[in-house]
Amino acid sequence: MKSFFYSIFCVFFFIGSTALAQVKKPTIMVIPADAWCSNNNYMTSYMNQGIKKDVPDYKAALQNDIDLLNVITKIGELMAERGFPLKDLSSTIRDLEQSAAENEMLTSSTSGALLAETPYEKLLNRAKADILIELVWKINTTGPKRSVTYTLRGIDAYTNKQVAAATGTGEPSLSAETPVLLEEAVLNNMDNFASQLQAHFDDLMVNGREVTVEVQVFDNGLGTNLESEFDGEMLTDIIDEWMYNNTMEHRYNLSDATENHMLLEQVRIPLYNEKGRPMDTRNFANDLRRFLRKAPYNVECKLLTKGLGKAILVIGEK
C-alpha cells in the first residue's frame, strides 16, 4: 500500500514540477508615467515629419531625481520577488545611446524612403519588454506626516493597451523615505497586480501576441504592386492566405487592401517559434518577406519596424 501511495505521489510531483517548469513570466520594465514626467518638467521635444512632439525625457529624470531612481528600483525589486524578469530603464537608455549613430534613421538603399520612429518606440525596440509598468506617485503632507498616493499601470508594450492596474494611498508616516512609503502603500495590492500581469501573459501564450503588419509599394516604376498576378492569383490574396496559415487560430483583420497598400490589424502571432525562441513582430514579418522572395513570386521587399508592435513590408526594393 505504501508503494502504491508513493507511486501516486511521484506521478503528481512530476506533473506539478513539469507544469511549473513550463510557466513563463512576462519580461517587464518600470518607467515613470507621462503625467509624472510632465508634472516634474522632464519632457523634451523632437520633430516627427515636420510636427513638433513632446515626449518624456527619461534620461534627464533619472539623472536629476534620486527619488525616481530609488522608486523604480523598489518596484523592480517587488516584481523580481514575484519571479518577473526585469529590463532596466537606465541600462536600456545607455544601450540606445551607444547605437544611436548607426540607427538614427532607416532608409531605402535606392529610394531614400524614411521611416519615422519616435524616441519612445526606439526605447521599446531596444528593451523588448513584454509589459511596461507605468508609475506615478504624489507625496501628501499633513502637518509633520507624509503619505504617498500611487498608480501602477501595466501596459502591453506591443499594443499600448492597459492590462493591469493598481492604485491607493499609504499610511501617513513621520520619517519614512519616499521609496519606503511607496513600498508600504503598494504591498497590499502588489500580488493582485502581478496576477493581472500574469493573466494577460497567459492569454498571449494561448491566443498569441497582437501586432500590426502593413504592406506598401515603392513607387519606382518597376510595375509590381499588390494587384500583380502569379498563376492567376493577386499578390493581395497570396499575402492574405499566408496570414491565414501563419497566425494563431487564423486571427487577423484585413482592414485595408488596395493596389499599393494592405493593412493587417489585430494580427495574432505566437510568442515563441517552433524552436522555442521568442517571436516578435519583426521575426514574423521577416518570415513573410522570405516567403515572397522565393519562387514563383521572387518579390523583393524591405522590412521596417515601428516600435515593437508594427512591421512594414515595402514591396519593390530591398
C-alpha positions in Angstrom: 0.0 0.0 0.0 2.8 2.4 0.9 4.4 1.6 -2.5 1.1 2.5 -4.2 0.7 5.9 -2.5 4.4 6.6 -3.1 3.9 5.9 -6.8 0.9 8.3 -6.9 2.9 11.0 -5.1 5.7 10.7 -7.6 3.4 11.0 -10.5 1.7 14.2 -9.2 5.1 15.6 -8.1 6.4 15.0 -11.6 3.4 16.6 -13.3 3.5 19.6 -10.9 7.2 20.1 -11.5 6.8 19.9 -15.2 4.0 22.4 -15.2 6.0 24.8 -13.1 9.0 24.5 -15.4 6.8 25.4 -18.3 5.3 28.5 -16.7 6.8 31.6 -18.4 6.8 35.1 -16.9 6.5 38.2 -19.0 9.5 40.5 -19.1 8.8 43.9 -17.6 10.3 47.3 -17.5 9.3 50.0 -15.0 9.0 53.6 -16.3 7.7 56.9 -14.9 4.3 57.7 -16.4 4.0 60.6 -18.9 1.9 62.5 -16.3 4.7 62.3 -13.7 7.3 63.4 -16.3 5.2 66.3 -17.3 4.4 67.4 -13.8 8.1 67.4 -12.9 9.3 69.1 -16.1 11.0 66.1 -17.6 9.8 66.4 -21.1 11.7 67.0 -24.4 10.6 67.9 -27.9 11.5 66.4 -31.3 10.3 66.8 -34.9 8.4 64.0 -36.4 7.8 64.6 -40.1 7.6 68.3 -39.6 5.4 68.1 -36.5 6.7 69.0 -33.0 6.1 66.3 -30.4 6.7 66.3 -26.7 7.9 63.1 -25.1 9.2 62.1 -21.6 12.9 62.7 -21.1 13.7 59.6 -19.1 17.4 60.2 -19.1 17.1 63.7 -17.5 14.6 62.4 -15.0 16.9 59.5 -13.9 19.9 61.8 -13.7 18.2 64.5 -11.7 15.6 62.9 -9.5 17.1 60.4 -7.0 13.6 59.5 -5.7 12.6 58.3 -9.2 15.7 56.0 -9.4 15.0 54.6 -6.0 11.3 54.2 -6.6 11.9 52.4 -9.9 14.4 50.2 -8.2 12.0 49.4 -5.3 9.1 48.5 -7.7 11.6 46.4 -9.7 12.6 44.5 -6.5 8.9 43.8 -5.7 8.3 42.4 -9.1 11.5 40.4 -9.1 10.4 38.8 -5.8 7.4 37.6 -7.7 9.5 36.0 -10.4 9.2 38.6 -13.1 12.3 39.1 -15.3 13.3 42.8 -15.4 14.6 45.1 -18.1 16.4 48.2 -16.5 15.3 51.6 -17.9 18.7 53.2 -17.2 20.7 50.4 -18.9 18.3 50.4 -21.9 18.8 54.2 -22.4 22.5 53.7 -22.2 22.4 50.9 -24.8 20.2 53.0 -27.0 22.6 55.9 -27.0 25.5 53.7 -27.9 23.8 52.6 -31.1 22.1 55.9 -31.9 24.6 56.9 -34.5 24.2 53.9 -36.7 20.4 53.6 -36.2 19.5 57.2 -36.3 17.4 56.7 -39.4 16.4 53.8 -41.6 16.4 54.4 -45.3 15.8 52.5 -48.5 19.1 51.9 -50.2 17.8 53.2 -53.5 14.9 55.5 -53.0 15.9 57.0 -49.6 12.5 56.5 -48.1 12.4 57.4 -44.4 10.7 55.6 -41.5 9.7 57.9 -38.7 10.2 56.3 -35.3 9.6 58.1 -32.0 12.1 58.1 -29.2 9.6 56.1 -27.2 9.4 53.5 -30.0 13.1 53.3 -30.2 13.3 52.6 -26.5 10.7 49.8 -26.7 12.6 48.3 -29.6 15.8 48.2 -27.6 14.2 46.9 -24.4 11.9 44.3 -26.0 9.9 44.0 -22.8 6.6 42.3 -22.9 4.9 44.7 -20.4 5.7 48.2 -19.2 4.8 49.2 -15.7 4.0 52.9 -15.7 4.4 54.5 -12.3 3.1 57.8 -11.0 3.0 58.9 -7.3 2.3 62.0 -5.3 3.5 62.9 -1.8 0.8 64.1 0.6 1.8 66.2 3.6 -0.4 66.6 6.6 1.5 68.5 9.3 4.7 66.6 10.0 3.4 63.4 8.4 3.8 62.3 4.8 2.0 59.7 2.8 2.1 58.6 -0.8 -0.7 58.2 -3.4 0.3 56.0 -6.3 -1.0 54.5 -9.5 0.6 51.5 -11.3 -0.5 50.7 -14.8 0.6 47.6 -16.7 0.8 48.4 -20.4 1.2 45.8 -23.2 4.4 47.1 -24.9 3.2 45.8 -28.3 -0.3 47.4 -28.3 -0.1 50.1 -25.7 -3.3 48.6 -24.1 -3.7 48.6 -20.4 -3.7 45.1 -19.0 -3.3 45.7 -15.2 -3.8 48.5 -12.7 -3.4 49.2 -9.0 -3.9 52.5 -7.1 -4.0 53.5 -3.5 -2.7 55.7 -0.6 -0.4 54.5 2.1 -0.5 55.2 5.8 1.0 58.6 7.0 4.5 58.4 8.4 6.7 60.9 10.3 10.1 59.8 8.9 9.9 57.2 6.1 11.7 57.9 2.8 9.7 58.1 -0.4 10.6 54.6 -1.6 9.7 53.1 1.7 6.4 55.0 1.8 5.6 53.6 -1.7 6.6 50.1 -0.8 4.3 50.1 2.2 1.5 51.6 0.1 1.7 49.1 -2.8 2.3 45.9 -0.9 -1.4 45.2 -0.3 -2.1 45.4 -4.0 1.1 44.0 -5.5 0.1 40.3 -5.6 -3.2 41.2 -7.3 -1.4 43.5 -9.7 1.2 40.7 -10.5 -1.7 38.3 -11.1 -3.3 40.6 -13.6 0.0 40.8 -15.5 0.4 37.1 -15.5 -3.2 36.5 -16.6 -2.6 38.8 -19.6 0.6 37.0 -20.5 -1.1 33.6 -20.1 -3.7 34.8 -22.6 -0.9 35.7 -25.0 0.6 32.3 -24.7 -2.7 30.7 -25.7 -4.1 33.2 -28.2 -0.9 34.9 -29.5 0.5 38.4 -29.3 -1.4 41.2 -31.1 0.6 43.1 -33.7 0.1 45.1 -36.9 1.6 44.4 -40.3 1.4 46.9 -43.1 2.4 46.3 -46.7 3.3 49.2 -49.0 4.6 49.5 -52.6 7.6 51.6 -53.6 6.7 54.0 -56.5 9.8 53.1 -58.5 8.2 52.2 -61.9 9.0 48.5 -61.8 5.4 47.5 -62.1 5.0 45.1 -59.2 2.1 46.0 -56.9 -0.5 44.2 -54.8 -2.7 43.6 -57.8 0.1 41.8 -59.7 -0.9 38.2 -60.5 1.0 35.0 -60.0 -0.6 31.9 -61.6 -3.8 33.8 -61.7 -3.7 34.9 -58.1 -3.3 38.5 -57.0 -0.5 39.3 -54.6 -3.0 40.6 -52.1 -4.7 37.2 -51.9 -1.4 35.4 -51.7 -0.4 37.5 -48.6 -3.9 37.1 -47.2 -3.6 33.3 -47.5 -0.1 33.3 -45.9 -1.5 35.3 -42.9 -4.4 32.8 -42.6 -1.9 29.9 -42.4 0.6 31.5 -40.0 -1.4 33.4 -37.4 -2.7 31.9 -34.2 -6.1 30.4 -34.8 -6.1 32.3 -38.1 -6.8 35.5 -36.2 -6.2 38.8 -38.0 -8.2 41.6 -39.6 -7.5 42.8 -43.2 -8.6 46.4 -42.6 -7.5 47.9 -46.0 -6.4 46.4 -49.4 -5.7 48.5 -52.5 -3.2 48.1 -55.3 -0.5 49.8 -53.2 -1.4 49.2 -49.6 -2.5 46.5 -47.2 -3.2 47.0 -43.5 -3.5 43.9 -41.3 -4.5 44.7 -37.8 -5.1 42.5 -34.7 -2.7 40.0 -36.1 -2.1 37.3 -33.5 1.4 35.8 -33.7 2.9 33.1 -31.4 5.1 34.2 -28.6 7.6 31.5 -29.5 8.6 29.9 -32.7 8.9 26.2 -33.3 12.4 26.2 -31.8 11.2 27.8 -28.6 12.8 31.2 -29.4 10.9 34.4 -28.8 8.9 35.6 -31.7 8.3 39.3 -32.2 6.7 41.4 -35.0 9.9 41.7 -36.9 10.6 38.0 -36.9 7.0 37.3 -38.1 7.1 39.9 -40.9 10.5 38.6 -41.9 9.1 35.2 -42.5 6.6 36.7 -44.8 9.4 38.6 -46.6 11.3 35.4 -47.1 8.2 33.7 -48.5 7.6 36.4 -51.1 11.3 36.3 -52.2 11.0 32.7 -53.2 9.8 31.3 -56.5 7.4 31.7 -58.1 6.9 35.2 -56.7 10.5 36.5 -56.5 9.3 39.7 -55.0 11.9 41.9 -53.3 10.7 43.6 -50.0 12.3 45.9 -47.5 11.4 45.2 -43.9 10.9 48.2 -41.5 9.7 48.2 -37.9 7.9 50.9 -35.9 8.2 50.2 -32.2 7.6 46.7 -31.1 4.1 46.2 -32.4 4.2 47.2 -36.0 6.2 46.0 -39.1 6.1 47.5 -42.5 6.9 45.5 -45.7 7.7 47.7 -48.7 7.4 45.8 -52.0 9.7 46.7 -54.9 13.1 47.4 -53.2 15.5 45.9 -50.7 
